Amino acid sequence: MLPILRLLALMSLATLAACASPAAKTETAPPVAAPGYEALDDEGFHIEAVEARHLTGGRQKAQVAYNGPEAPGSIVVDTFARKLYHVQENGQAMRYAIAVGREGLSFRGNGVIGRKEKWPSWQPTANMVSTRPDLYAEYAGGMSGGLDNPLGARAMYLYRNGADSMFRIHGTIQNASIGHATSAGCIRLFNQDAIDLFENVKTGTHVKVRSKDESLELEGPYMDDAWGLAVPETPENIAQKEKDLIAKAEQEAAEAKAAEEAAAKEAAEKAAYAAMTDEEKARYDAKLAKAQAKAEALAAKEQAKAEALAAKEAAKAARAEEKRLAACKRKGIEEKDCPLPEVSNG
């Protein structure tokens, strides 16, 4: 950042801190993940929780009525509606949201799960390497399993006539991609969903990938909304997409204008600094250093206050816990049976 920009930022920070009233005591609870999408440790890897915003629009797994002809135990993939069904008894199925790439669109018809792998390795196809060497040449020899691996936590390999079809159902850490069509990849699920499906299917499981006509018959027509998420093609969704596209264009235009104005302002300030004499630059740099020191001191003070408050609350909680256990001990109640204090909802 240019010196003059840094000075303005630091001065603004100091002014805001001086004018602000003491912060009210607040307790920020960690975000609560939806059931089944919490963070978890698996095979030595830590999988982050899926944010709630990625589970909207029917992207959370659900037990649903199933109207297809496939037998219980089958997997049915609908790349057009971007759904995967694990068919169960009594006309039910577990439905998962998926993302689909070009490779995922290349397979139609029937196959079987010929292989299952936890934290699988991955190797791009020769075609991927030749068409996009900038992206894939580095991994031409393969990539070991892990959080950065495109196949995610689990992979189920689709075979046809005893041979690997190169079609995979797998996990991903790109949670925002679920429900969308992506540039590459087969069938992606949230890692949590991939693990769930993996545990409930066996090698040899029948897999059906629907054709466009089958999808239209069983799901109805689907379309992409303004952000590329698959949604039913209804008059309401069509009208909403038109509104969203206008709002999106306006937002992009506003962001572009703001970026241009920021660039122009930076250029002007850079020219102003360059036009200063050496003596003026020295005074300016000293003023900048003083503002920076003041801002850093203020930040350190606020950090110390926050740490002191946290320590005070921790000590208070520890005293309350000691008091609770002591009361139970006096009453002859074992620690494991000692009731927790009631929490007021008011």
ABEGO torsion letter per residue (X at the ends): XBAAAAAAAAAAAAAAAAABBBBBBBBBBBBBBBBGABBBBBGGBBBBBBBAAAABGGABBBBBBBABABBBGBBBBBAAAGBBBBBBBGGBBBBBBBBBBAAAAABBEBBBBABBBBGBBBBBBAAAAAABAAAAAAAAAEBBBEAABAAEABBBBBBBGGBBAGBBBBBBABAAABGBBBABEBBBBBAAAAAAAAAABBBGBBBBBBBAAAAAAAAEBBBBBAAGBBBBBBAAAAAAAAAAAAAAAAAAAAAAAAAAAAAAAAAAAAAAAAABBAAAAAAAAAAAAAAAAAAAAAAAAAAAAAAAAAAAAAAAAAAAAAAAAAAAAAAGBBAAABBBBBBBAX
